[in-house]
Amino acid sequence: MASLRLSTCLLLCGVLITWCQIPGGHMPVPVDRADVKEAAKFAIDEYNKISNDKYLSILKEITKAETQVVEGVIYYMDVMIERTRCEKDQGLNSNCSYCQGQKLCHFKVLEVLWKHYTELLESQCDEIIGHWVSLL
């Protein structure tokens, strides 16, 4: 009887570990999840602030997303961005058209909700030339 309880307990623990994210572990998440989209938007806004490009870039597609529970949540995202014809000092508007130039970016964003704190920890973007990625 005790071994049956132990087996049941171990099985239940295994199921819970599979369903719940373990603090410190990376977990793949759907790219269309609302919090992932918000993290990607934040990352692109921050990227636009720090890039040397005179034009704004916008989100084309989130291709991969993972989260890691730490003090808050770290989002690891691979994102395709497109360059617009809108200059940074003008901001985005409905007249912005897309310009040739796509980049594949890897963003790492920390969000600590209870502190109302979000930070772009890493940003690496590489030009896409045809079907190849050119490391800048």
C-alpha positions, -999 to 999 in steps of 0.1 A, spaced: 0 0 0 28 24 9 46 17 -25 13 25 -43 11 58 -25 47 66 -33 42 57 -70 11 78 -72 29 107 -55 59 105 -79 36 103 -109 16 133 -97 49 153 -91 60 144 -127 28 156 -142 29 189 -122 65 195 -132 55 190 -169 26 214 -166 42 241 -145 73 260 -153 101 253 -129 119 285 -117 151 289 -136 142 266 -165 135 277 -201 100 269 -213 88 272 -250 57 293 -252 33 301 -280 44 331 -301 9 344 -302 5 347 -264 -5 382 -253 25 386 -229 49 375 -256 35 400 -280 38 427 -254 74 418 -246 82 418 -284 66 452 -288 86 465 -258 118 450 -273 112 467 -307 105 501 -291 137 498 -271 156 486 -302 144 517 -321 157 539 -294 192 524 -294 197 516 -331 217 540 -353 191 537 -381 173 570 -388 142 550 -396 118 530 -374 115 493 -375 83 474 -368 74 438 -359 68 415 -389 67 381 -370 77 364 -338 93 332 -349 102 316 -315 96 324 -279 107 310 -245 103 321 -210 124 317 -179 110 324 -144 135 343 -123 127 373 -100 102 380 -128 100 365 -162 127 366 -189 114 364 -225 137 350 -251 124 358 -286 135 354 -322 117 382 -341 116 393 -377 115 431 -380 110 454 -411 124 488 -417 98 516 -424 101 549 -442 91 567 -411 119 586 -394 124 582 -357 116 619 -349 83 616 -368 71 584 -350 49 557 -366 18 567 -384 -6 553 -409 14 568 -438 44 547 -429 53 523 -457 77 495 -455 111 498 -469 133 470 -481 153 457 -453 144 429 -429 163 417 -399 162 387 -377 166 397 -341 171 379 -309 157 398 -279 159 390 -242 135 410 -221 131 409 -183 97 418 -169 90 421 -131 53 428 -129 50 436 -92 78 462 -96 63 476 -128 98 471 -143 107 459 -178 142 460 -194 157 449 -227 187 428 -215 200 417 -249 194 427 -285 211 412 -315 198 419 -350 212 405 -383 203 417 -418 185 392 -440 199 391 -475 178 369 -497 175 337 -477 207 342 -458 214 360 -425 244 384 -426 260 388 -392 266 425 -385 
